[in-house]
């Protein structure tokens, strides 16, 4: 199979599905939940000084065959390729992240997500928003809370766009805002380059990993693993040694680094110690 094409069987094996049927809402729900639970969100290649490549050959080599994770551009490009191979109609979109900001804040469009059109209606599918990744597709036309296996989400109109909010405990938090204007690979390349290279940016100045667990969220931010329950109550584990980091990456995020990579990531954690990011720490 040419490297420009997705190895669908390898992808399904990676996310733990033995087979897939027709392109229905039920199958979309299964795939979104499985990819979110299996392939972690992480920025470790950015910290290791490696470019983030968005061709499907590079993405599947990393996320599928090497069993690594990635962030929105990698995760949702992979998801789109798989959904299209399975017969879904998919459109890429770009969003302005407003987590920790007002809903109308003018932030750059640096988050990639997907719209999937089904007979049931159009859905938002997004497996690449860190520790608030929706673990189920969300119906775009439904202006009421939608439960997932984790948080409840709300999509509501805002000045000609759509605002995504998540319920954390008893509070609704703004997540991101997007229009229905389709985006294209060149848009993703620009957003990816900005996000992965910007000095002092969130992904260049923090060590981050995230993966949903069973009725919990697990996040690594600069040497602290936080596990949040459905009521948004945190339990924290401080990683003081390389060994602790290695074990946490494996046990909580399914990531295994070689000795050189582990040492470099641990050194970065020491450099970034004490940094706070509202997008990954809600206190």
N, C-alpha and C positions, 0 to 999 in steps of 0.2 A: 504494500500500500504506500503511495507517495506520502512524504512527510507533510504535505499541504492538506491532507485529508485526515479526518478524525477516525481513529480506530474505535468504532462504536463498541465492539465486544470488550475491548480492554477498558474503555470508560465505564461500561456497565459493571464489569467485574470490580473496578476500583471503588465504585460507590455501593457495591454489595447487592446488585440486582442480577439475578440469573438470566432474565429476559425482559423484553418490553413488548407491550401490545399496541393497539391503535392509539392515535394521538387524542386522548380524552383528558378532561379535567382530572380524573382520578390518577392517570399516569403522570400528569404534570405535578400533582401534589406529591406523589411518591418520589419522583426524581428530585424535586426541590428539597424535600426533607432529607433524602439520602445524601445528596451532594453537600448540603450544609453540615450534616452530621459527620461526614467522612473526610472531606477535604478541608483542612483548616485554613482560616484566614491568617496570613502572615506576611511580614515584610523583610524576612531575613536576608534575601539576596540583595536588597537595597543596602542594608547594613554591611553586607560583605563586599560592597562595591561592584556588584554585577548588574549589567543592564537588564531591564525588564522587557522581554521581547513578546510581541503580541501575535505573531504568526501562529497558526494552530499547531504546526509541527513543534515549535519550541514550547508552547503551552502544554501539549500532551506529554512531551518528553519530561517536563518538570512535574506537573500535577498528577499525571496518570502513571507513567512508567517509573519515575524516581520517587513517587509517593510523597511529594512535597505539597505545600499549599501556595496560596497567592492572594493578591488583593483584587479589587473589583474588576479591573480590566482583564485580568487573567481568568478569574472565576467565571465571570459572566460571558466572556468570549467562548470559553469551554462549554458552558451550559447552552449557549445559542447554537454552537456547532452540533451538539448532541440532539437538541430539540429539532433542529432542521432535518437531521438525518432520520429522525423518528416521524417526520411528517407534519410537525407543527408549523404554524405561520408566526414568525417572530420578527419584531422590530426593535432595534437598539435605541435607547434614549440616553440623554445626559441630564444630570441633576445638579443643583446647587445644594451643598451640604449646609444645613442650618442648625445642626445639633449644638446646643449651648448658645444659640443666638435667637433673635426674633425671627418670626416666620418670614418676614419680608426682607431679611438681610440680603445685601447684594454680595454674594460670594461667587467664586469662579465655578463654572460647570466642570467639576472634576470627578464626578461619580457616574459610572456606567450602570445601567439597569436595563431590563427587557420588558417589552410588552408582548404578550402571547394572545393571539386572537383565537377564540374557541366558539363553538355554537352556543355555549353557556354565557358568552360575553368576553370582553377583553380583561386580561389579568396582568397584574404586575408580578414579575418573577425576578428575584434578586438574591443571589447567594454570595454576595461580596460586600456586605456592610459591617464587617467586624463583629463586635459583640451585640449588635442590634440587627443582624441579618434576619429578615423574615424567614421563618422556617416552613412557610406555606405560601403558595401564591395568593394574591389579594385581588378581589374583584374590583376593577377600577370604577365601575358605576355605582358602587354601594357606599353611600354617605352615612355609614354607621360602623361601630366597632366590629372588627373581624378577629376572632380568636385564632391563635396558632398553637403549636405545642409549647410555646413560650409566652411572649408578651401578646396582648391585644394590640391591634393596629387600627388606625383610622386614616382614610383618604378623604380629604375634603377640598373643595374648590377654593382657590385663592387668586384673585386678580387674573383670571384666564389661565392659571396653572393649577397643578394639583400638589397639595401639601401632604406629606406622610408624617404621621405622628405615632408614637409608641407609648403605651401605658407602662410606667415604671412605678410600681407600688400603687399609689392613689393619684399620681400626677401624670398628665399627658405631656410628653416631650416632643418638640419639633425634631424631625430627623432630616428630611431633605424635601426640596421643591423641584418640580419638573414640568415641562410642557409636553405636548404630544408630538413635537417636531422630531422626526427621525434623525439619528446620528449615524455617522459612517466611520469606517476604520481610520480615516485620516483624522477625524475628531478625537478618536480614542488615542491615537498616537500622540497628539498634542497634549491631551490631558495626562496621559501616562508619563510623558517626558517631564512635564511640569511637576507632577506629583512625586515622581521618583528621584528628581535631581534638585529640587528647590532647596537652597541652603536654609537650614533651621526650620524646614518644613516638618509636618507631623510624622512623615514616614522616613525622613532622613535623620531625624534627631530623637527617635524612640525605637526601642525594640518591642515589637508588638506581635502577638498571636492571639487568636480567639477561636473557640469552637463551642457550639451548644452541646450540653450534656442532657441527661434525662431530667427534665424539669429544673434545669439550672443553666447558667451561662458561665463559661470559663474564659478568663482573659489573662494574658501575660502582658504586663506593661513595665518595662525597665526593672526587671528583677523581682516583681511582685505578681504572684498568681492570685487572682480574685475569683471566687466562686460565688455567684449571686443566686439566691433562691427566687421562686416566683413572686415573692413580695419585695424583691429588690434588696434583701438583707445580705450583706457581704460577709464572706469568710476569707481571710487572707493568709497566704503563705509566702514568706520572705525567702528568696533563694540566695544564700550567702556564698555558695561555692559552685565551681564548674560542675561538680557531680550532682548537686541539687538541681542545677539548670538542666543538665542532660536528662535526669530522671523526670523532671516536670514536663519538658518538651515531649518526651516519649509517652508518659502516662496520661497527660491531659490533652495533648494536641496531636499525638500520633506522628511526631517528627523525630527523625534520627539524623544528627549531624556527625560528620567525621571529626577527628580530634582538632584539626586546624580550624574548621568552621566553628566548633564549639568554643575554642579559646578566643577567637575573634569576636563572637557574639557576647561572650562573658566580659571581655574588655570594653565593648561598647556599653553594656549595662552599667559598668562602673563609671564610665564617662557621663552617662545620662542620669545617674542616680539622683532622685529628688525631683525630676521633672514631672509636671502634672499636665494631663491632656483631658479636656472635658469630653472629647469624643470617645475616650476609652476608660474614663474614671468618672462616675456620676456623682461623687460626693462633693 
